[in-house]
């Protein structure tokens, strides 16, 4: 007989609330296909909310006490987090997680937490993506730029291949580093990749011949065995490559090329979309390539393109 999995004992929440949290997270993972990192963030956010309420109300949080919350209780939580130095964007994320849990409780007939819906979400200033210039984005994978570094040639070849892939196919860094060796065609054997994006959704993206050549150069130079079902990009000891390594590479490249601090691995994805749009790319097609669920998410790049046009106009027009 299988042993029943014990529920975690949280000092700030009643067992009934903990049980519903476990069911909610399982639902998000199975039905909504959220990643483990997203589930971990949602769980942490709701824990923070419940821990505050326990101290605020003076007792363990039950389903009845959640249903009895007033908007003032939620605002007190927000004020406490603000006093702790949290920003609007992080606070908005925490509220999104707690509201998701509240909606789950309501759907399951466990009571309505109306106070969360009654409180306005903090405003977050909209910032436009900051893409690299075309010339800089094309130079980043140039191994000659790192000629003086005391690093093994295969490591420099690996970094070059990753940066070229991020810009050439518009991948998130997690998508690029999640690729298996067997998922990438050899030069001349294909021109597309299938990647797993947010929500574990798969999509097909093009890959340039130049990028495939750089990947092949890295594979040939890599001292480790790279099985077809193992990670394509590996670290110095042969394990999966950490995103932090690529972030540090971008920091070095910023210094070499004199780029702004906004030049990050993710900025290469922004550059991919912005440069396609500037050259007449279709917005719907770019949405598919980026794996955006909503066209409104992709439309932010039209604002970037317009802003660049206006900047050029103001700099060049005699009467600007």
MOBEL-V985326 format. One record per backbone hydrogen bond with DSSP energy under -1.0 kcal/mol. CO is the residue of the C=O (numbers start at 1). NH is the residue of the N-H. E is the energy in kcal/mol with one decimal. If there is no record, write none. Layout:
<<CO,NH,E> <CO,NH,E>>
This chain:
<<10,13,-1.2> <12,61,-2.3> <14,18,-2.0> <15,19,-2.5> <16,20,-1.6> <17,21,-2.1> <18,22,-2.2> <19,23,-1.9> <20,24,-2.5> <21,25,-2.6> <22,26,-1.9> <23,27,-2.1> <24,28,-2.3> <25,29,-2.1> <26,30,-2.6> <27,31,-2.6> <27,32,-1.3> <28,34,-2.1> <35,39,-2.3> <36,40,-2.3> <37,41,-2.0> <38,42,-2.6> <39,43,-2.6> <40,44,-2.3> <41,45,-2.4> <42,46,-2.3> <43,47,-2.2> <44,48,-2.1> <45,49,-1.9> <46,50,-2.7> <47,51,-2.8> <48,52,-2.1> <49,53,-2.3> <50,54,-2.3> <51,55,-1.6> <52,56,-3.1> <53,57,-3.4> <54,58,-1.4> <61,14,-3.0> <62,66,-1.9> <63,67,-2.0> <64,68,-1.3> <66,69,-1.3> <70,73,-1.4> <70,74,-1.2> <71,75,-2.5> <72,76,-1.9> <73,77,-1.6> <74,78,-2.3> <75,79,-2.5> <76,80,-2.1> <77,81,-2.3> <78,82,-2.3> <79,83,-2.4> <80,84,-1.1> <81,86,-2.0> <82,85,-1.9> <87,91,-2.3> <88,92,-2.6> <89,93,-1.8> <90,94,-2.1> <91,95,-2.4> <92,96,-1.9> <93,97,-2.0> <94,98,-2.3> <95,99,-2.4> <96,100,-1.9> <97,101,-1.9> <98,102,-2.2> <99,103,-2.6> <100,104,-1.8> <101,105,-2.3> <102,106,-2.1> <103,107,-2.4> <104,108,-2.0> <105,110,-3.2> <106,109,-1.4> <112,114,-1.1> <114,118,-1.4> <133,137,-2.5> <134,138,-2.1> <135,139,-1.3> <136,140,-1.4> <139,142,-2.2> <142,145,-1.4> <143,146,-1.5> <144,147,-1.4> <146,149,-1.6> <149,151,-1.6> <152,156,-1.7> <153,157,-2.3> <154,158,-2.2> <155,159,-2.6> <156,160,-2.2> <157,161,-2.1> <158,162,-2.3> <159,163,-2.4> <160,164,-2.2> <161,165,-2.0> <162,166,-2.4> <163,167,-1.9> <164,168,-2.9> <165,169,-2.1> <172,176,-2.2> <173,177,-2.5> <176,179,-1.2> <179,232,-2.6> <180,183,-1.5> <181,184,-1.3> <186,189,-2.6> <191,207,-1.9> <193,205,-2.7> <195,203,-2.0> <197,200,-1.4> <198,201,-1.2> <201,197,-3.7> <203,195,-2.6> <205,193,-3.1> <208,212,-2.2> <209,213,-2.1> <210,214,-1.8> <211,215,-2.4> <212,216,-2.3> <213,217,-2.2> <214,218,-2.0> <215,219,-2.7> <216,220,-2.4> <217,221,-1.5> <218,222,-2.0> <227,230,-1.9> <228,182,-2.8> <230,181,-2.7> <233,241,-1.6> <235,238,-1.7> <239,235,-3.3> <242,245,-1.1> <243,247,-2.0> <244,248,-2.2> <245,249,-2.0> <246,250,-2.2> <247,251,-1.6> <248,252,-2.0> <249,253,-2.4> <250,254,-2.2> <251,255,-1.5> <252,256,-2.0> <253,257,-2.6> <254,258,-1.2> <254,259,-2.0> <260,263,-1.9> <262,264,-1.6> <266,270,-1.7> <267,271,-2.5> <268,272,-2.2> <269,273,-2.0> <270,274,-2.8> <271,275,-2.8> <272,276,-1.7> <273,277,-2.3> <274,278,-2.5> <275,279,-1.1> <276,281,-2.8> <277,280,-1.7> <282,286,-2.4> <283,287,-2.2> <284,288,-1.9> <285,289,-2.3> <286,290,-2.4> <287,291,-1.3> <287,292,-1.9> <295,299,-1.9> <298,301,-2.1> <299,302,-1.4> <300,304,-1.4> <301,305,-2.3> <302,306,-2.4> <303,307,-2.4> <304,308,-2.1> <305,309,-2.0> <306,310,-2.4> <307,311,-2.3> <308,312,-2.3> <309,313,-2.4> <310,314,-2.8> <311,315,-1.9> <312,316,-1.8> <313,317,-3.0> <317,320,-1.5>>
